[in-house]
Amino acid sequence: MSFTGVDSLDSSIEKVNRWLADVAQALGTHDRRFCYRVTRAWLHCLRDRLTVQVAAHFAAQLPELLRGVFYDGWNPAHVPVKFGSAEYVARFVRDAGVHDTDVPKAAAAVTGVIRQHMSAGAVDEAFALLPADLRQLLEGTAVRHAVQAP
């Protein structure tokens, strides 16, 4: 099915739909808007913590439409912003519209989908720039509760 009549855009839409379906499955929801907000918040929170070079390398592996989401509102002159897990949670809550207790599960779900669809090298390179507490939050090492779509 062609959404736009432009093959590269149609392919990107299909990929993003698969990614969002995977996020939805990981979160146990059918709410695609919720999954998009969570994925967008995850991308922006990670992006702002990365150097320009690592952010560009990471973004290069995203589907074209998610790459646009990744770069939306980005100011490369102001990165990396140094913050740990507490500030990440605050940013994620604000951007995704979730409760702070839902952030670990939501972030880990998106991380799992990102790891499924991107090369391990690009993800590991980005995560290597993060403090240990933030890496643990994104990997979901201590979280096992459900997230509810609002």
N, C-alpha and C positions, 0 to 999 in steps of 0.2 A: 504494500500500500504506500502510495506517495502522499506525504503530507504537504510538501512544498514544491515538488517538481525539480528540486535540486538534489541530486544523488547524495552529495556529501552531507547536506543538512538532514535529509531523511535518514541516512545511516546514523548520524549522531542522535537524532530523536529516538530511534530504535534502541541504541545503546543506553541512553539515559533512562528510557523506560525500563530496560532490564535492570539497571543499577537501582532504580527506585523500587522496583518489584522486590529485589533482593533485600533492600533496607526494610521494606514493609514486612517481608517474611521474617526477618530477624527481630523486628519489633512486635510482631503479632498483630498487625493492623492492616486495614485496607485503605486507609486515609493517605492518598498520594500527596496531598498538599502538606500534611504533617511530615511525611517522609522527605519531601523537598526542603521544607524549612530546617529540618534536622541536618540534612546533608549540606545545605548551604551554610548553616552555622558552623558545622564541623570544618568545612573547607576554609571559611574566613578566619576562624580561630587559629587553625594551623598556619595558614598563609601569613598572618601577621607576626607569627613567631619565627618565621624563616628568613634567611638572607635572600636577597634578590636572586642570586644564582641558583640556590637550591629550590626556591619557589618556582622559578622558570622551568627547571628540570622536572619538578614534580608535575606542574601544570601541563607540560608537553604530553604527558601520558593520559590526560583526561579526555573524554569525548569533547568534541568542539563546543557543544552547548554548555557543558559543565566547566570547560576552560573559561568561557565568558563569565559564568557565575563566579568562578574562583577569582578572576581579576576585577569584577565589579566593585567599584569603590576603593580599590587598592591604591595606596600612595607609596611607591617604592622608596621615596626619600625618607620615609618614616619607619622603616623596618630594618632589623627585627625589633619588635617590641618585647622586652624581657618580662615575662610573667610566668607564674607557676600555676598549679592546679586550681587554687582558689579564684584567681582572676579569670582563668579559662572557664570555670563553672559560671561565674557572673556574666561573662560575655555570651556564653552558650545559652544561658537562660534568657537573656535579653533578645538574642537574635532568633532563637528557635521557638520561643514562647512556651517553654516547658518549666516544670518545677525543678528546683535545684537537686532534689533527690532522684530525678529522672535522668540527669545528665550522664552519670557513669554508664548506665545501660545503653542510652541512645548513642553516646560517643563510641562505645565499644562495638555497637552494631554497625555503625558507619565504617569504623576501622576495619571490621571483618569484610565488608563489601569492597572497600578500597583495596585491601590485600588480595581479595579474590580476583579483581579485575586489572590491577596494575602490577608492574614488576616489583619484586621484593626489594631490588636495589634502590628504586626511587623512593619507596616508602621508608626503607631503613635509613637512607641518606637524610630524609627529612626528620625522622624521629630521633636520629642521632644528635640533632641540635637542641632537643628538648631536655629539660631537667627530668630526673628519674620519676618524680611524683606525677608529672604530666604524662610521661610515657605510660606509666601504670594506669592512669585514668583512661587514656585512649585505648589501651589494650584490654581494659576491663578485667584486670586480674583479681579484683576483690568484689565484684558486683554480680548479683544473681537475682534481681527483682524485676518485675515487669514494668514497662512504660505504658502509660495510657495516653492516647491521643486526646487533645482537649475537645 
